[in-house]
Amino acid sequence: MDDNPYFRISAEDVKLKVPAGFPRPVYNFKTNRLTPEIFTLGRTLFYDKILSKDNSVSCGSCHQRIAAFAHIDHSLSHGIYAKIGTRNVPALQNLIWKDAYMWDGGVNNIELQPLSPITNPIEMDETLENVISKLKHDKKYVVLFQNAFHDTIIDSKRLLQSIAQFTGLMISGGSRYDRFQEGKDTFSVAEMNGLKIFRSKCENCHKEPLFTDNSYRNNGLKPDPSLKDEGRAKITGIEEDKYRFQVPGLRNIEMTYPYMHDGRFQKLRDVVNHYSNPENFDVGADRSLQKIGTLTEREKDELVAFLLTLTDKAFLYDRRFADPDFQ
């Protein structure tokens, strides 16, 4: 298991390092002490198809490292038995700064988040009881849990906490934008203009440095009638929450296409085109969108140029998050 020293996790690898300028995390690991062994267990589980009913789908099947843990192959999620979901796979990054998960905020704790895909009939279609039973009968996991917790107990709490350690340390804060903020890099004229446009037009929802305010908003898209997805209203039952979805963070957005909650846009420029023309907005669109106004073609180019500075190559190529079995 993890014989290659490149994938070996050390105590230094699991230290919580909050990037400069970031706020205090919502989830701080105080009741889930970070250790190399628990993190390694979480990484193994994340990439193991044993979590699905027929052992065909893993967390990493949809959350691909090459795409900042989004899914570049499909507009909508694909799960067990080749079933197609109703939403685009969100990127996994800076999760410990969130107070809720999923596009509709249906899960309010990072440790509980895996329960949704594991038990969803379209995603993994499994029960927690069956997963635990499979792990108990797998010699590899008997050893991994023993190493992580120093006894023979394999239960759901430890399963979920280990995955939370792996996903919780997926912290992206080393992009060119971050280096620019620290005075360690420079922007081109186009990138600088794009930053100014972003701050005047977009930051109401996509607040720096996380590039989200974690709110739920109607982004003005005309609903796809085939999906029958009412967004946040599915959770709250409130009429005003219809077609509101959680504002996604924009870090590594260059890599996380397709875009929007239903994956309807393949290119970043398509997203900018949508927001830069008020005539595109459906009834019920968030009022803050009117602040954007109409952008010129040059302004669109400059805005995209800035957004590309949010790509964090150190995060994308971080060996800690690679699948040791995919070499």
Secondary structure, DSSP 4 states (H G I P E B T S, - for coil): ---SGGG---TGGG---PPTT----S---TTS---HHHHHHHHHHHT-GGGSTTS---HHHHSBGGGTTB-SS-SS-B-GGG-B-SSPPPP--SGGG-S-BSTT--B--TTTTTHHHHH-TTTT---HHHHHHHHHT-HHHHHHHHHHHSSS---HHHHHHHHHHHHHT-----SHHHHHHTTSS---HHHHHHHHHHHHHTTTTS-TTTT----EE---PPP-TTT---BTHHHH--GGGTTBEEPPP-TTGGGS-SBSTT--B-SHHHHHHHHT-GGGPPTT--GGGGGT-PPPHHHHHHHHHHHGGG--HHHHT-GGGS-TT--
